[in-house]
Amino acid sequence: MAGYQERINEFAAADIAVVAASCDSASDTHALAEKLGLTFPVLCGVDADDVAERFGAYTSDRGFVHATGFVVRPDGTLELAVYSSGSRGRITADDALDFVGARQRPSE
């Protein structure tokens, strides 16, 4: 999430909303958002089984959803869905910006 915060101005300039969700409690989620200095919404207390059923995400026996990332079109349909059970294969902020063609690159 820190990477998305670092690029939040680029998302805003491209009229792209960044939203995160967590199965953690409100207090744990708030503490993490505060620690990372997040300015975008982070939903908390999300039901892992509900997310898995609605979005096809993977869950663990410990009640959390493995990293799942989406790029959602303005009409609410999915443009891209990425599911990851580890630290590799997640949609980074750079990936998301590249995907929608909105990444600001340094002038050469």
C-alpha positions as CSV (number, residue, x, y, z in Angstrom):
1,M,0.0,0.0,0.0
2,A,2.9,2.3,0.6
3,G,3.8,2.2,-3.1
4,Y,0.3,3.4,-4.0
5,Q,0.6,6.2,-1.5
6,E,3.9,7.3,-3.0
7,R,2.1,7.5,-6.4
8,I,-1.2,8.9,-5.2
9,N,-0.8,12.2,-7.1
10,E,-0.3,10.3,-10.3
11,F,-3.5,8.3,-9.7
12,A,-5.4,11.5,-8.9
13,A,-4.1,13.3,-12.0
14,A,-5.4,10.4,-14.1
15,D,-8.8,10.6,-12.2
16,I,-8.1,7.1,-10.8
17,A,-9.4,6.2,-7.3
18,V,-7.3,4.0,-5.1
19,V,-9.1,1.9,-2.5
20,A,-7.8,-0.9,-0.3
21,A,-9.6,-3.5,1.8
22,S,-8.5,-5.6,4.8
23,C,-10.0,-8.4,6.8
24,D,-8.2,-6.9,9.9
25,S,-10.1,-5.1,12.6
26,A,-10.8,-1.4,12.5
27,S,-8.1,-0.7,15.0
28,D,-5.4,-2.7,13.3
29,T,-6.3,-1.3,9.9
30,H,-6.3,2.3,11.2
31,A,-2.9,1.7,12.8
32,L,-1.4,0.4,9.6
33,A,-3.0,3.2,7.5
34,E,-1.6,5.8,10.0
35,K,1.8,4.1,10.1
36,L,2.0,4.2,6.2
37,G,0.5,7.7,6.0
38,L,-2.3,6.5,3.7
39,T,-4.6,9.2,2.4
40,F,-6.8,6.8,0.3
41,P,-9.7,4.8,1.8
42,V,-8.9,1.5,3.5
43,L,-12.0,-0.6,4.2
44,C,-11.7,-2.8,7.3
45,G,-13.3,-5.9,8.7
46,V,-14.0,-7.3,5.2
47,D,-15.3,-10.9,5.4
48,A,-12.7,-13.2,3.7
49,D,-15.3,-15.8,2.7
50,D,-17.5,-13.1,1.1
51,V,-14.6,-11.6,-0.9
52,A,-13.6,-15.1,-2.0
53,E,-17.1,-15.9,-3.2
54,R,-17.8,-12.6,-4.9
55,F,-14.4,-12.1,-6.5
56,G,-12.8,-15.5,-6.8
57,A,-10.0,-14.6,-4.4
58,Y,-8.1,-17.2,-2.5
59,T,-8.5,-17.4,1.3
60,S,-6.3,-19.1,3.9
61,D,-7.4,-21.3,6.8
62,R,-6.4,-18.4,9.1
63,G,-9.2,-16.2,7.7
64,F,-7.5,-13.8,5.4
65,V,-7.6,-13.1,1.7
66,H,-4.5,-13.6,-0.3
67,A,-3.4,-10.5,-2.2
68,T,-5.9,-9.6,-4.8
69,G,-5.8,-6.6,-7.0
70,F,-8.3,-5.2,-9.5
71,V,-8.4,-2.4,-12.1
72,V,-12.1,-1.5,-12.3
73,R,-13.5,0.4,-15.3
74,P,-15.7,3.5,-14.7
75,D,-18.8,1.4,-15.4
76,G,-17.9,-0.9,-12.6
77,T,-16.7,-3.9,-14.6
78,L,-13.3,-5.4,-14.2
79,E,-10.5,-4.6,-16.6
80,L,-7.9,-6.6,-14.8
81,A,-7.9,-9.0,-11.9
82,V,-4.7,-10.4,-10.3
83,Y,-4.6,-13.0,-7.6
84,S,-1.4,-13.8,-5.6
85,S,-0.6,-16.2,-2.8
86,G,2.8,-14.6,-2.1
87,S,4.7,-11.3,-2.4
88,R,5.3,-11.9,-6.1
89,G,2.7,-11.4,-8.7
90,R,0.9,-8.5,-7.1
91,I,-0.2,-5.4,-9.0
92,T,2.2,-2.7,-7.9
93,A,1.4,1.0,-8.2
94,D,3.7,1.2,-11.2
95,D,2.0,-1.8,-12.8
96,A,-1.5,-0.2,-12.3
97,L,-0.4,3.1,-13.7
98,D,1.3,1.4,-16.7
99,F,-1.7,-0.7,-17.3
100,V,-4.0,2.4,-17.6
101,G,-1.3,4.4,-19.5
102,A,-1.1,7.0,-16.8
103,R,2.4,6.6,-15.4
104,Q,4.4,9.8,-15.4
105,R,7.9,9.1,-16.5
106,P,10.9,11.4,-16.0
107,S,11.7,13.4,-19.1
108,E,14.8,12.1,-21.0
